[in-house]
Amino acid sequence: MKLSDLGENKNAIVAKLGGDSRFISRITSIGLTPGCRLQVVKNDRNRPVLVYSRDTMIALNRSECGGIEVTEV
Amino acid sequence: MSEKVTIALLGQPNSGKSTLFNALTGLRQHVGNWPGKTVEKKEGSFTYGSKEYDVADLPGSYSLSANSDEEVITRDFIASGNADVVCILADSSQLERSLFMVADYAGITVPCFVILNMADVAAAQGKKIDAGLIAQRLGVPAILFSANDKKGYEPFYKALEQAVNKKKTLDVSSLEASYEKIEGYQKVKKLMPEDLIPGYSPMWLAAKTLENDPVVLAKLKNTLDAETVSKIDGYRKGVQGAVETGSAKFAWIDEILSGALIEKKESAALGKLDRIYTHKVWGKPAVVLTILLGLIASFIPALPLMGFGKAFGMLKEPVTAALTSAGCPDFIISIICTVFIQSLSYIFQMLGFVFGVTLVFGLLEEVGVMARVSYVFDNTMGKLGLQGKSVMPFLVSFGCTMGGAAGTRVIDNWGQKVLTIALAWAVPCGAAWAVIPMLSSLFFGPGAVLVIVVILLTMLLHMWITAKIFGRGLVKEEDRYGMIMELPPYHKPKWGALLRYVLGRTKDTFVRVTKVVLLVCAIFWLISYSFSADSVPILYRIGTAIEPVTKLFGLNWQLFVAFVASSVGKEGALGVISALFTGGNFAGAFNQAMSGGGVASNLNEILLANVTKPEALAFIFAITFNMPCVVALAATYQEIHSAKWTAKIAVYYTLTALLLAAVVYHIGLLIF
């Protein structure tokens, strides 16, 4: 499923990243790579999605994170 | 003579790079732009032992890919051998993620050392970090450090000296072992020329090739024959290179940290404050309230300077009296009092505000609050091509545009900074708010409320259109991406470094602003001064000569001159009108524009007798949307370091103000 469809406080593992190389480079450099665990902290419409991963609170623009596929755990 | 050493600071946003830079260099720093680039360049220097060190604070970015000007500049600076040693910062409280910069650096042949910053935050989180083990595995010096700790700088200098003396580079053997598992990596590396770009090892270049790095790919294309290039293209197609190398980098980081980092795994929870800031209803009001409180708080450190400015202005009368009794010619008295004393008084008062805003909002940035502001307003400001943080200068500009300009220091992208200031000019400042309601209610009675509402709507429209016009040149289409950033944990500021930084910036602003203001004021004084009793000032001649044209905008010559004077300071527009309509001392008009005084007691009758309603409306819009004041102009130049863009914005505002005046004037003619 898409990261942006994941509910608040749900845990997941990044399954796949899609998008142009610029997006891939930005998303991996902030720590989201396939296999890494994350927790959705906030997911409100019209706000960036807040996820917690690798000890870091990360804000992701909603349309940008359309390319992040996750598996809920 | 001891040799000079250049160190470059490299680190992701929020790694504490600016704090370290400010603490190291203090007042010995210089901010400009990289030649021909829209990226800010910060340099400084310090002395330790007998050695002199130059420090370059490289633009913050999350990686060393070539996706933005910031990253390309950072890479070029390092690879071209400008730095003797690179200091890479990582955040100890988020070690796994923030060591990515080190992993991305691995393969660059310039010696480096690693600062595991924010050790205090990590310790508070119960993390135990074995820096010695990490250093051993990295093959370069690495220390635990807190940039906000006054006492703890000795270890930094020791690590620096060690790095300079031993010139070690990162041990990349196990990273390369991970890379080698990536399909195509070994084949690409085999075809990689040894010295394709000096400063980068073939390993680094091969990894960047797989990551589709535009700069490396272009260089390959220019250097190798077509056949080899197409071979390489074949190897990198079908592999998600950046994902693979990213995973390899994190696998390497895990190896480095294994046994060196002990932490309790806990799930994420937002603190009380963050629960409010991220609330879908209360988030925006909370951010606006925070900024407004910050604005009010800015006045506290501002008051002493503002008081000094006022007191300085009071020198005018005694100085005039003294010079007159000494038989000094009138025009010299006028230059000294109207140009020098008045301008400096004005500058000191404004500078107080700049000092306050820089301090308070610099503090909010350092503590981590501005990152929350960015998060909350990302969507709204993104529509204008700006960062969420841009909302702060806009709100501050309701008080003073100069403060708004100073506030843009927290925006790390130069283009977005210029665009933010360009839009902030459209926000009517405190001085405009002192004039608008008074004029509106005089001419339109209760209709004044409507005028103010229309002004606010015009402001929004103005900002939207201005964003379209200037945005294209300032914020490139490919740079208009949504937010991918971290919300750093709140942390304590380093007061000493912050204060030194703020004082330094205030001093720089003072020097530059004084030059611009004195120049503009001198010109203005020259064209408005009557050198002999029977000569008329140039401004009067121009004003009356072009009256047929300005009438199209709804401005007769008196109003037009008042409009021109409002570019110097809006407070004075009414004083100028008083002087002109009563046929009073024309040369005094300028003096009043600067001091904001001299309003005739019967101003209301004067205005109602001489100005029609449509003209009044035109005048209100013209001065509201004119450039804020000469000090704001100078502050803009100080912040964006570009005379070209400052002039562009100023001319644009003068023209659009007249255009708006023309529009409302003709609408007014239809109504009244």
HADDOCK unambig.tbl for C-alpha pairs under 7 A between the chains (distance, minus, plus):
assign (segid A and resid 21 and name CA) (segid B and resid 212 and name CA) 6.56 0.50 0.50
assign (segid A and resid 22 and name CA) (segid B and resid 67 and name CA) 6.19 0.50 0.50
assign (segid A and resid 24 and name CA) (segid B and resid 242 and name CA) 6.33 0.50 0.50
assign (segid A and resid 24 and name CA) (segid B and resid 243 and name CA) 6.68 0.50 0.50
assign (segid A and resid 25 and name CA) (segid B and resid 242 and name CA) 6.02 0.50 0.50
assign (segid A and resid 28 and name CA) (segid B and resid 243 and name CA) 6.79 0.50 0.50
assign (segid A and resid 28 and name CA) (segid B and resid 246 and name CA) 5.75 0.50 0.50
assign (segid A and resid 29 and name CA) (segid B and resid 62 and name CA) 5.80 0.50 0.50
assign (segid A and resid 29 and name CA) (segid B and resid 63 and name CA) 5.76 0.50 0.50
assign (segid A and resid 29 and name CA) (segid B and resid 100 and name CA) 6.51 0.50 0.50
assign (segid A and resid 30 and name CA) (segid B and resid 62 and name CA) 6.52 0.50 0.50
assign (segid A and resid 30 and name CA) (segid B and resid 97 and name CA) 6.69 0.50 0.50
assign (segid A and resid 31 and name CA) (segid B and resid 97 and name CA) 5.42 0.50 0.50
assign (segid A and resid 33 and name CA) (segid B and resid 243 and name CA) 6.62 0.50 0.50
assign (segid A and resid 33 and name CA) (segid B and resid 246 and name CA) 6.68 0.50 0.50
assign (segid A and resid 33 and name CA) (segid B and resid 247 and name CA) 5.91 0.50 0.50
assign (segid A and resid 44 and name CA) (segid B and resid 280 and name CA) 6.65 0.50 0.50
assign (segid A and resid 46 and name CA) (segid B and resid 379 and name CA) 6.58 0.50 0.50
assign (segid A and resid 47 and name CA) (segid B and resid 376 and name CA) 6.75 0.50 0.50
assign (segid A and resid 47 and name CA) (segid B and resid 379 and name CA) 6.56 0.50 0.50
assign (segid A and resid 48 and name CA) (segid B and resid 375 and name CA) 6.79 0.50 0.50
assign (segid A and resid 52 and name CA) (segid B and resid 268 and name CA) 6.18 0.50 0.50
assign (segid A and resid 54 and name CA) (segid B and resid 94 and name CA) 6.91 0.50 0.50
assign (segid A and resid 54 and name CA) (segid B and resid 96 and name CA) 6.32 0.50 0.50
assign (segid A and resid 54 and name CA) (segid B and resid 97 and name CA) 5.88 0.50 0.50
assign (segid A and resid 55 and name CA) (segid B and resid 94 and name CA) 5.37 0.50 0.50
assign (segid A and resid 56 and name CA) (segid B and resid 94 and name CA) 6.16 0.50 0.50
assign (segid A and resid 56 and name CA) (segid B and resid 486 and name CA) 6.72 0.50 0.50
assign (segid A and resid 57 and name CA) (segid B and resid 486 and name CA) 5.53 0.50 0.50
assign (segid A and resid 57 and name CA) (segid B and resid 487 and name CA) 5.33 0.50 0.50
assign (segid A and resid 57 and name CA) (segid B and resid 488 and name CA) 6.92 0.50 0.50
assign (segid A and resid 58 and name CA) (segid B and resid 485 and name CA) 5.70 0.50 0.50
assign (segid A and resid 58 and name CA) (segid B and resid 486 and name CA) 4.14 0.50 0.50
assign (segid A and resid 58 and name CA) (segid B and resid 487 and name CA) 5.87 0.50 0.50
assign (segid A and resid 59 and name CA) (segid B and resid 375 and name CA) 6.91 0.50 0.50
assign (segid A and resid 59 and name CA) (segid B and resid 483 and name CA) 6.88 0.50 0.50
assign (segid A and resid 59 and name CA) (segid B and resid 484 and name CA) 5.78 0.50 0.50
assign (segid A and resid 59 and name CA) (segid B and resid 485 and name CA) 5.41 0.50 0.50
assign (segid A and resid 59 and name CA) (segid B and resid 486 and name CA) 5.77 0.50 0.50
assign (segid A and resid 59 and name CA) (segid B and resid 487 and name CA) 6.78 0.50 0.50
assign (segid A and resid 60 and name CA) (segid B and resid 483 and name CA) 5.61 0.50 0.50
assign (segid A and resid 60 and name CA) (segid B and resid 484 and name CA) 4.69 0.50 0.50
assign (segid A and resid 60 and name CA) (segid B and resid 485 and name CA) 6.77 0.50 0.50
assign (segid A and resid 61 and name CA) (segid B and resid 482 and name CA) 5.04 0.50 0.50
assign (segid A and resid 61 and name CA) (segid B and resid 483 and name CA) 4.90 0.50 0.50
assign (segid A and resid 61 and name CA) (segid B and resid 484 and name CA) 6.32 0.50 0.50
assign (segid A and resid 64 and name CA) (segid B and resid 482 and name CA) 6.22 0.50 0.50
